[in-house]
């Protein structure tokens, strides 16, 4: 590829400028990658602990639901009286250009919307347990999505940084070296010609004398 570039000072200056920009771009990509990695590492431990807590809470909730079904019969009709929860809001914050979600849940005060005379404490406990499941699920959805977005951004940033480091920058270095060597060779040839011309001119002067 270097052989296709015409060795001129203009091309050399343009390549040197592009080379400087490529190096700066790599530095920015490397910095972005490190920041994103640090951001993701702060979430990984939270994900592990939250999944463990959520699994335990789900186990408790389903155990309580099973006990409620045993003591009351199938409680699906009773559960239908519980209103849907629409108090979830998603906003975003930017980390090095990556949109990270922030999920907020505005839980209303717990209200008994089902007939107390047709339920028992086991059903109440199952209800509260699934409310806790909801809270943990909302939080896990936020962290899981954030981790996925960060991992995807890190992968893309790593790919671009590798392309700059292993392809673009070496190519510019090779092209700059080729043109620099060619220009130096031209300068040496020009200097040699000038010396020959000067020597011939001095020789003619001597002969004329």
N, C-alpha and C positions, 0 to 999 in steps of 0.2 A: 504493500500500500504506500509506503514511503516513496517508492520510485515514481509514483504518479503525481507527486507534488513538485511543482516547479520551484527550484531553490532560489527564491528572491528574498530580499530583506523584508518586503511587505508581508509575504507569507510567513516568514519567521516571526515577525511581531504579532501577527494575528494568532499564530499557534501558541506563542508564549502567553498571550492574553487568555486564550481558551484553556490552556494548561493551568493557569492560576485559578480560573473559575472552577475548573474540575476539582482541584485540590481543596478549594474552599467548600465546594459542594459536598465532597467526601467528609470533611470535618463536621459540617452541619448534619449530615446523615448519621455520622457516628455519634454525635452528641444527642441527636434525637433518639436514636436507638437506645442509648444508655439511660436516658430519662424515662423512656417508655418501659424499659426492663425494670427499673427501680419502682415505677408506679405499679407494675403488674406484680412484682414480688411482695408488695405490701398487701395485695389482695389474696394471694394464693393461700396464705395461712388462714385468713378469714374464711375463705371458701371451705377449707378442710374442716375447721371447727364448726362452721354453720351447717354443713352437710351432716356432720355427726349429731349435732343438736336437733336438726330437723328430722333425721331418721328416728331418733329417740322419741321426739314429740309425736310423730306420726304413729309410732307403735303404741304410745299411750292413748292417743285419740281413737284409734281403731279398736283397741282393747275396751275402751270405755263405751264406744258405740256398740260393740258386740254384747257387752253386759246390758246395755240399755235395750237392745233388741231381745235379749233373753228374758228380761224382766217385764218388758212392755209389749212384746211382739214387734213386728216390723215397724220402725218409727219413721219411714219415709214420708208418710202423710203428715206427721207432726212437723218434720223438718221443712216441709213446703211452706209453712207459716212464717219461717224466718226470712226476712227481706234480703234481697240481693245487696251486696256491698259494691258501691261505685266510687268509693273514696280514694281511688288510686290516681296519682298524678305523676307524669314523667317529665323531667326537665333534663337539660344537658349542660355539661361543662367541657371546655376544650383543654386537652393536654397535648401540646405540640401538634395541634391540628387534628387530633383524634377526638371525636365527640363521645364523651363518656356519660352514660345515663345516670340520673339520680332519681330513684323512685321513692315518692313520698306517699304514705298511706295515712289518711285522716280518718281514723276509726271513731265512729260515733259511740256514745255511751251505751254500754250493754243494756239492752231492754228485753224483758221477757215478752215475746210476742206469741207464745204458744200457751195453751191452757195448762196451768199448774196442776190442776186436778187430774189431768190425763198423763202426767209425766212423773218422774222421780229424780232423786239426786244424781243417779247414774247418767240420766239424760242431760241434766244440767252440767255435769262434769265433762261429758263428751262435747257439749256445745262450747264450753270454755276452752277445751283442748284444741278443737278445730279452729277457734279464733287465734290461738297461739300459732297453730300451723300456718294460718293465713299470713300472720305477721312475719314469720320466718321465711315463708315462700316468697313474699314480696322482696325481702332483703336479699335472699339468695338470687332471685331473678336479676336484681340490680348488679350484684357482684359478678355473677356468672356472665352476664352480657358485657360488663366492663372488661372482664378478663379476656373474653373472646375478641372483642374489638381491639384490645391492646396487643394480644398475640398476633392477630392478623396484620396490624400496623407494623409490629416489629418484624414480621416475616417480609413484608414489602420493603421496609426500610433497609433491612439486611441485604435483600436482593439488589437494591439500587446501590448501596454502599459497596457491595462486592463487584458490581459492574463497573463502578468508577475506579475502584482500587485495582482490579485485575485486568480490565479491558481498556477503559477510556484513558486513564492516566498513563499506563505503559505505552499506549498508541501515540499519545501526544509526545511523550519522552522520545520515542523512536523517531517520530517525524521531525522533532526539533533537532535531534542529533544529526539526522540525515542532512537537513538544510544547513545547519551550522558547519558540518564537515565540508559540504559542497561549496559554501561561501568562502571558507578558509582556504580551500584548494584553489578557488578562483583568485583569491587575493595573492596567494603564493605565486601562481602562474603570472599574474599581472606584475608582481614585483620582479620576478625573474625576467620577464620581457623588458621591463624598464631598465634593468641592469644591463641586459644585452644591448639595447638601443643606446644606452649611455656609453657603453664600452666601444661600440662601433663608431659613435660620434666622435669620441676622443681619439680613436684610431685614425679617422679621416683627417682630423685636425693635425695630428702628428705627421701624416703623409703629406699634407698641404705645406707644412713647414719645410 
